Amino acid sequence: MRLRLSRRAALGGALGVSALGAVAYSQTGNPRLRSGAWNPRDIEVRAAPLSRFSIAEPEARRFGQLHFLSGLALSSPDPNFGGFSGLFMPPGGRDLVALSDNAYWLTGRLETAADGAMSALAQTRLAPLLGANGRPLQWVGRWDSEALAIAPNGTAYIGFERVGEIYRCDFGKEGTAARATLVEAPAWLRKLPDNKGIEALAVAPPASPVAGALIMIAERSHGRAAYTVGTMIGGPRPGDFRFARRDDFDVSDCAFLPGGDLLVLERRFRWSDGVAIRLRRVAAGELRPGATLQGVNIFEATMAHEIDNMEGLAIHADAQGRTILTMISDDNFSMIQRTLLLQFRLIE
């Protein structure tokens, strides 16, 4: 989903929608990309470290069941940098793969300071997501790429929200040169509401009762209803399910923990208090066809914290075997929003 917002009132707790954040899109493609700059290219990315997560309590580190490690505010002079809604971090957490709303890959390598905090994103490169014919998928109207999951075998799955389609490619073998093909999926995905459809993808790990299944959750499939829909494609028990909505939060991404539990990232916007984000942990046993997933809240943040429109979630194990969560924000290509990269350690 494109959340157009302003940060000018962050400290006051109010947030407004601004025309500066608006980007004109059409079914024929994103006008921002019509410059012809389609070739993969190295880009400059500047990184400003964030030493705190809580604005009022800069020394605080624990937030719910997460321990804040570090953060970066990223920027680039390249006009196609931004809008990141999908994120993947391989084991070790050095490399980064992000997917933008305009069907572009971003790859890079994280650099760290002596204390382990993220300090820079180096070796950064942009490349268009390619279709089966080797041409950018954006050329055929597939530009609203809102979800990314990469399986252990290197297969990447990409969800396009407005058209309700999921594509796959062999990212592990071919990287950003991989060509994507359409995945067979339930027909009702194409009927999801415009800008409220496919938002979250994840591949169930070996320890999950639905190991190997591709999990999809829609952002908000039924308006203000008490649930949004999801589905499991493949795996031992494919089928549809519901994800319970609470407190007017919408789904923005999901990722599996190694043991099979599912973390769902949610986001809410209100005129009165701006943006809030939340994480809910769904027990592995809840995932089954016909179920309404509930989960428990393990983390929440508001405009009193260093957040923006957080839309991407990735999980990896560090060198000590600890579970690390990384989030990235979608800045909507707005001058008044930020691309934030935040890292936390899960407290078990």
HUPEVEN-V310368 format. One record per residue. N is the residue number from 0. SS is DSSP state (hx for helix, st for strand, lp for the rest). PSI is psi in whole degrees, -180 to 180 (* if undefined). D_LAST is the distance of its C-alpha to the last C-alpha in Angstrom with 1 decimal. Layout:
N/SS/PSI/D_LAST
N/SS/PSI/D_LAST
//
This chain:
0/lp/143/31.0
1/lp/112/33.0
2/lp/106/32.0
3/lp/115/34.8
4/lp/167/34.0
5/lp/146/34.9
6/lp/7/32.9
7/lp/-25/36.0
8/lp/27/34.9
9/lp/-48/31.2
10/lp/-24/31.6
11/lp/-9/33.6
12/lp/10/31.1
13/lp/150/33.6
14/lp/139/33.7
15/lp/155/36.7
16/lp/134/37.5
17/lp/142/39.7
18/hx/-22/42.3
19/hx/-25/41.2
20/hx/-2/38.1
21/lp/137/40.2
22/lp/127/40.8
23/lp/119/43.6
24/st/158/42.6
25/st/169/44.8
26/lp/-15/44.6
27/lp/-1/46.5
28/st/173/43.9
29/st/116/42.5
30/hx/-27/45.4
31/hx/-24/43.2
32/hx/6/43.3
33/lp/17/47.0
34/lp/-11/47.7
35/lp/3/48.0
36/lp/71/45.3
37/lp/-16/43.8
38/lp/143/43.7
39/lp/140/40.4
40/st/148/40.4
41/st/142/38.7
42/lp/159/37.9
43/lp/129/37.2
44/lp/123/33.8
45/st/144/33.4
46/st/122/30.1
47/st/113/29.7
48/st/144/26.5
49/st/117/24.6
50/lp/-8/23.6
51/lp/162/22.0
52/lp/-42/20.1
53/st/127/21.4
54/lp/-42/25.2
55/lp/-27/25.9
56/lp/78/23.3
57/lp/-20/23.3
58/lp/-12/21.4
59/lp/142/18.3
60/lp/-28/15.2
61/st/131/12.4
62/st/102/12.8
63/lp/-126/10.9
64/lp/21/7.2
65/st/145/8.9
66/st/119/10.6
67/st/129/14.1
68/st/-57/15.6
69/st/171/19.0
70/st/160/21.4
71/st/142/24.8
72/st/116/27.6
73/st/145/29.6
74/st/160/33.2
75/lp/146/36.1
76/lp/-11/39.9
77/lp/127/39.7
78/lp/-16/40.5
79/lp/9/38.3
80/lp/132/35.1
81/lp/-178/32.7
82/lp/33/31.6
83/st/122/28.4
84/st/-13/26.6
85/st/146/25.1
86/st/142/22.8
87/st/136/21.8
88/lp/116/20.2
89/lp/169/20.9
90/lp/140/18.9
91/lp/-31/19.2
92/lp/18/19.3
93/lp/-40/22.9
94/st/153/24.7
95/st/135/24.5
96/st/122/26.2
97/st/155/26.8
98/st/130/29.1
99/st/165/31.2
100/lp/-18/33.0
101/st/26/36.2
102/lp/44/35.5
103/st/140/34.9
104/st/145/32.4
105/st/126/31.1
106/st/151/30.0
107/st/175/29.2
108/st/127/27.6
109/st/134/25.2
110/st/148/26.4
111/st/155/24.4
112/lp/180/25.6
113/lp/-31/25.5
114/lp/5/22.2
115/lp/-7/20.6
116/lp/144/20.9
117/st/137/22.6
118/st/-25/26.3
119/st/162/28.2
120/st/111/28.5
121/st/173/31.3
122/st/41/33.4
123/st/140/33.0
124/st/137/35.0
125/st/142/35.8
126/st/140/37.2
127/st/148/38.2
128/lp/125/36.7
129/st/147/39.5
130/st/-176/40.9
131/lp/-27/42.6
132/lp/4/45.8
133/lp/3/44.2
134/lp/155/44.7
135/st/134/42.1
136/hx/-24/40.8
137/hx/-27/41.3
138/hx/-22/45.1
139/hx/29/44.9
140/lp/9/42.9
141/lp/82/39.4
142/lp/-17/37.9
143/st/67/35.3
144/st/105/32.5
145/st/-11/29.3
146/st/143/26.8
147/st/135/25.8
148/st/138/23.9
149/st/120/24.5
150/lp/163/24.1
151/lp/-28/23.5
152/lp/3/27.3
153/lp/-4/27.9
154/st/125/29.2
155/st/139/28.6
156/st/133/28.9
157/st/128/30.1
158/st/129/30.6
159/st/117/33.6
160/lp/-54/33.3
161/lp/-26/37.0
162/lp/-8/38.4
163/lp/42/35.7
164/st/152/35.6
165/st/133/33.1
166/st/158/34.1
167/st/152/33.0
168/st/162/33.9
169/st/76/33.3
170/hx/-35/31.4
171/hx/-35/30.3
172/hx/-39/33.9
173/hx/-6/35.8
174/hx/-144/33.5
175/hx/-7/34.9
176/hx/-3/38.2
177/lp/144/36.9
178/st/131/38.8
179/st/141/37.1
180/st/157/38.4
181/st/138/37.8
182/lp/138/35.4
183/lp/123/36.8
184/lp/165/34.8
185/lp/138/35.7
186/hx/-26/38.7
187/hx/-14/37.3
188/hx/-34/35.0
189/hx/-14/38.3
190/hx/4/39.0
191/lp/152/35.9
192/lp/144/36.8
193/lp/129/37.7
194/lp/15/34.8
195/lp/19/32.4
196/lp/-131/31.9
197/st/119/29.7
198/st/-22/26.9
199/st/131/23.8
200/st/146/23.7
201/st/149/21.2
202/st/124/21.9
203/lp/133/19.9
204/lp/171/18.6
205/lp/-31/20.0
206/lp/-10/17.3
207/lp/146/18.0
208/lp/-18/20.8
209/lp/38/22.6
210/lp/134/22.2
211/lp/-13/24.5
212/lp/145/25.1
213/st/120/25.4
214/st/130/23.7
215/st/135/25.6
216/st/131/25.0
217/st/151/27.8
218/lp/-56/27.5
219/lp/90/29.6
220/lp/-24/32.0
221/lp/47/33.7
222/lp/-127/34.2
223/lp/15/33.0
224/lp/166/32.2
225/lp/11/29.1
226/st/162/27.8
227/st/161/28.0
228/st/158/28.6
229/st/173/26.9
230/st/156/27.9
231/st/122/26.8
232/st/123/29.3
233/lp/-166/29.8
234/lp/-176/27.5
235/lp/-21/28.2
236/lp/74/28.5
237/lp/156/29.4
238/st/175/30.2
239/st/156/29.6
240/st/178/27.1
241/st/151/26.4
242/st/121/23.5
243/st/133/23.8
244/lp/141/24.6
245/lp/141/23.8
246/lp/28/25.3
247/lp/22/27.2
248/lp/147/24.4
249/st/150/25.2
250/st/136/23.2
251/st/-20/23.2
252/st/172/21.0
253/st/159/18.3
254/st/147/16.4
255/st/142/14.7
256/lp/157/11.4
257/lp/-34/12.6
258/lp/-7/11.9
259/lp/-13/14.1
260/lp/151/12.3
261/st/128/14.2
262/st/130/13.3
263/st/122/16.6
264/st/131/17.8
265/st/158/20.4
266/st/146/23.1
267/st/142/25.8
268/st/129/29.1
269/st/143/31.3
270/lp/-35/34.5
271/lp/-36/33.6
272/lp/11/30.3
273/st/-142/29.9
274/st/142/26.8
275/st/153/23.3
276/st/160/20.2
277/st/152/17.3
278/st/133/14.4
279/st/138/14.1
280/st/119/11.8
281/st/122/14.3
282/lp/145/13.7
283/hx/-37/15.5
284/hx/-16/18.1
285/hx/-25/19.2
286/lp/103/20.8
287/lp/152/24.3
288/lp/138/27.8
289/lp/-9/29.0
290/lp/156/25.7
291/st/107/24.7
292/st/134/21.0
293/lp/-63/19.4
294/lp/173/15.7
295/st/146/13.8
296/st/131/13.7
297/st/-7/10.5
298/st/142/12.7
299/st/143/16.5
300/st/153/19.0
301/lp/-168/22.8
302/lp/-3/25.8
303/lp/0/24.9
304/st/168/22.4
305/lp/79/23.3
306/lp/167/23.2
307/lp/-146/25.8
308/lp/76/26.2
309/st/119/22.9
310/st/-11/23.5
311/st/139/21.8
312/st/132/18.1
313/st/150/17.2
314/st/133/14.2
315/st/167/14.7
316/st/135/13.5
317/lp/-175/14.9
318/lp/-24/17.1
319/lp/3/14.5
320/lp/8/12.6
321/lp/150/9.7
322/st/120/9.0
323/st/131/11.5
324/st/133/12.7
325/st/134/16.4
326/st/147/18.7
327/st/149/22.4
328/st/150/25.0
329/lp/113/28.3
330/lp/4/31.1
331/lp/22/33.7
332/lp/36/36.0
333/lp/141/36.6
334/lp/-20/37.9
335/lp/13/36.0
336/lp/171/32.5
337/lp/151/30.1
338/st/105/28.3
339/st/140/24.9
340/st/116/22.3
341/st/139/19.0
342/st/139/16.0
343/st/156/12.4
344/st/133/9.3
345/st/131/6.1
346/lp/111/3.8
347/lp/*/0.0
//
